[in-house]
């Protein structure tokens, strides 16, 4: 009886949290563009690279074709001059000689985070005050810079970041990850922002100033951090600056990933959030809008309260119907699927597909396993290397 009541209360709570998340996302002006394009300060783009795939050239090319009125300096970094990403950069440098772009070899390993090591070495070469950092697999629209730097007109804003979508979920495992990213993650960020100002950054694209970087000790201060994007935003916010979300959505293009790849990626992500925000992440399980209605339905079934039986006086007819709690569970589950479908379509401008009623609950149940596993160890796999994640969010290579 007690467990049944607890599961019922948690099912209702998860339903209410789902509605809150959906409403917070609906209020955000996603995909909106700035009308005033007069603010166009000179920008330095820092682009750390390692390896390449069939999407790398298109992703990098999108930065060369920016429609931006200000000056752009583009600095690409590889650790090894034989890195195949360097070959693609050289091709683009020859194709766009008018761009102030160069490839920099950054062999020095300044910490456990190889990406931040490259950024720290590029930082000294940045010519301009506004600095944009972007991951290698990010493809951006031609007006991204115009919109991303616009909020920096306000000196109180210390960093601008963008939402992103997984653009090519080519496998079943990636389709589940796409729900996590394209439906859940961005709306959860906005749900958090509805409670308090953002105190972290999203790493796909970030725009800040050299002044704010200097205040936190530059990229060298983040050289051992796993969640360098989170820490960059967190430390800038602690310095009294605001973190702003740009409404423009960028695209992340990934090589095909199987179940093992997605598991390692999601587990790394979960353990990262667990370390950065331990209590919010621990209680995040309460918002799983598939787990709790299903558990409540299970307890109702065990108690024989899923179906209601009504016999006629002469026993000649039997009327069978679902109980009110069973209907509530079904309604909660349907709401979760509908919310995920609409949020996914709003961010990605594509649907989940006809399999949404199966994929959304499957993703939620898999998330329960990942949530539990995140507390059972500290090892992660990242960029082909193994690390151990310390309590303070720093890495130790194994």
ChimeraX attribute file (.defattr): number of C-alpha atoms within 10 A of each C-alpha:
attribute: neighborCount
match mode: 1-to-1
recipient: residues
	/A:1	9
	/A:2	7
	/A:3	11
	/A:4	17
	/A:5	13
	/A:6	14
	/A:7	22
	/A:8	23
	/A:9	15
	/A:10	21
	/A:11	28
	/A:12	20
	/A:13	18
	/A:14	24
	/A:15	25
	/A:16	15
	/A:17	18
	/A:18	24
	/A:19	15
	/A:20	17
	/A:21	23
	/A:22	22
	/A:23	15
	/A:24	18
	/A:25	23
	/A:26	15
	/A:27	9
	/A:28	13
	/A:29	11
	/A:30	16
	/A:31	14
	/A:32	12
	/A:33	16
	/A:34	15
	/A:35	7
	/A:36	9
	/A:37	13
	/A:38	10
	/A:39	15
	/A:40	18
	/A:41	19
	/A:42	17
	/A:43	24
	/A:44	26
	/A:45	25
	/A:46	24
	/A:47	22
	/A:48	25
	/A:49	23
	/A:50	16
	/A:51	14
	/A:52	17
	/A:53	13
	/A:54	10
	/A:55	16
	/A:56	21
	/A:57	19
	/A:58	15
	/A:59	19
	/A:60	22
	/A:61	18
	/A:62	15
	/A:63	22
	/A:64	19
	/A:65	14
	/A:66	16
	/A:67	13
	/A:68	18
	/A:69	14
	/A:70	14
	/A:71	13
	/A:72	24
	/A:73	20
	/A:74	19
	/A:75	20
	/A:76	23
	/A:77	27
	/A:78	23
	/A:79	20
	/A:80	16
	/A:81	15
	/A:82	11
	/A:83	15
	/A:84	15
	/A:85	23
	/A:86	23
	/A:87	15
	/A:88	16
	/A:89	21
	/A:90	14
	/A:91	11
	/A:92	18
	/A:93	18
	/A:94	10
	/A:95	12
	/A:96	14
	/A:97	9
	/A:98	9
	/A:99	16
	/A:100	14
	/A:101	20
	/A:102	15
	/A:103	18
	/A:104	19
	/A:105	18
	/A:106	20
	/A:107	15
	/A:108	13
	/A:109	16
	/A:110	19
	/A:111	19
	/A:112	18
	/A:113	22
	/A:114	23
	/A:115	23
	/A:116	24
	/A:117	24
	/A:118	28
	/A:119	23
	/A:120	22
	/A:121	20
	/A:122	21
	/A:123	19
	/A:124	9
	/A:125	13
	/A:126	18
	/A:127	14
	/A:128	16
	/A:129	15
	/A:130	21
	/A:131	24
	/A:132	24
	/A:133	19
	/A:134	20
	/A:135	18
	/A:136	23
	/A:137	21
	/A:138	24
	/A:139	27
	/A:140	25
	/A:141	15
	/A:142	15
	/A:143	17
	/A:144	23
	/A:145	24
	/A:146	22
	/A:147	24
	/A:148	25
	/A:149	25
	/A:150	19
	/A:151	21
	/A:152	21
	/A:153	11
	/A:154	9
	/A:155	10
	/A:156	12
	/A:157	19
	/A:158	23
	/A:159	29
	/A:160	24
	/A:161	28
	/A:162	22
	/A:163	24
	/A:164	24
	/A:165	24
	/A:166	20
	/A:167	17
	/A:168	15
	/A:169	18
	/A:170	14
	/A:171	13
	/A:172	13
	/A:173	19
	/A:174	21
	/A:175	21
	/A:176	24
	/A:177	21
	/A:178	23
	/A:179	24
	/A:180	21
	/A:181	20
	/A:182	28
	/A:183	26
	/A:184	20
	/A:185	16
	/A:186	22
	/A:187	26
	/A:188	21
	/A:189	17
	/A:190	23
	/A:191	19
	/A:192	16
	/A:193	13
	/A:194	14
	/A:195	8
	/A:196	9
	/A:197	13
	/A:198	18
	/A:199	20
	/A:200	25
	/A:201	26
	/A:202	21
	/A:203	20
	/A:204	23
	/A:205	26
	/A:206	25
	/A:207	26
	/A:208	25
	/A:209	20
	/A:210	17
	/A:211	13
	/A:212	21
	/A:213	20
	/A:214	11
	/A:215	11
	/A:216	17
	/A:217	11
	/A:218	18
	/A:219	21
	/A:220	19
	/A:221	18
	/A:222	24
	/A:223	23
	/A:224	21
	/A:225	24
	/A:226	30
	/A:227	22
	/A:228	23
	/A:229	20
	/A:230	18
	/A:231	21
	/A:232	26
	/A:233	27
	/A:234	19
	/A:235	19
	/A:236	23
	/A:237	21
	/A:238	12
	/A:239	13
	/A:240	11
	/A:241	18
	/A:242	22
	/A:243	23
	/A:244	23
	/A:245	20
	/A:246	25
	/A:247	19
	/A:248	23
	/A:249	22
	/A:250	22
	/A:251	19
	/A:252	19
	/A:253	21
	/A:254	18
	/A:255	15
	/A:256	14
	/A:257	17
	/A:258	13
	/A:259	13
	/A:260	10
	/A:261	14
	/A:262	16
	/A:263	17
	/A:264	15
	/A:265	16
	/A:266	18
	/A:267	23
	/A:268	21
	/A:269	16
	/A:270	20
	/A:271	25
	/A:272	23
	/A:273	19
	/A:274	19
	/A:275	21
	/A:276	20
	/A:277	11
	/A:278	15
	/A:279	11
	/A:280	12
	/A:281	17
	/A:282	15
	/A:283	9
	/A:284	13
	/A:285	17
	/A:286	16
	/A:287	20
	/A:288	22
	/A:289	29
	/A:290	25
	/A:291	22
	/A:292	26
	/A:293	28
	/A:294	20
	/A:295	19
	/A:296	25
	/A:297	24
	/A:298	17
	/A:299	19
	/A:300	21
	/A:301	13
	/A:302	11
	/A:303	11
	/A:304	10
	/A:305	17
	/A:306	19
	/A:307	15
	/A:308	12
	/A:309	12
	/A:310	12
	/A:311	11
	/A:312	9
	/A:313	8
	/A:314	6
	/A:315	8
	/A:316	7
	/A:317	10
	/A:318	11
	/A:319	9
	/A:320	11
	/A:321	13
	/A:322	13
	/A:323	14
	/A:324	13
	/A:325	17
	/A:326	21
	/A:327	14
	/A:328	18
	/A:329	23
	/A:330	15
	/A:331	13
	/A:332	23
	/A:333	23
	/A:334	16
	/A:335	17
	/A:336	23
	/A:337	19
	/A:338	15
	/A:339	20
	/A:340	25
	/A:341	21
	/A:342	18
	/A:343	23
	/A:344	24
	/A:345	15
	/A:346	17
	/A:347	23
	/A:348	21
	/A:349	11
	/A:350	13
	/A:351	15
	/A:352	21
	/A:353	10
	/A:354	8
	/A:355	8
	/A:356	18
	/A:357	17
	/A:358	10
	/A:359	19
	/A:360	26
	/A:361	21
	/A:362	13
	/A:363	18
	/A:364	20
	/A:365	16
	/A:366	13
	/A:367	21
	/A:368	15
	/A:369	11
	/A:370	20
	/A:371	20
	/A:372	14
	/A:373	14
	/A:374	23
	/A:375	14
	/A:376	10
	/A:377	11
	/A:378	18
	/A:379	19
	/A:380	21
	/A:381	14
	/A:382	13
	/A:383	9
	/A:384	5
	/A:385	9
	/A:386	14
	/A:387	18
	/A:388	17
	/A:389	21
	/A:390	14
	/A:391	12
	/A:392	10
	/A:393	19
	/A:394	21
	/A:395	23
	/A:396	16
	/A:397	14
	/A:398	8
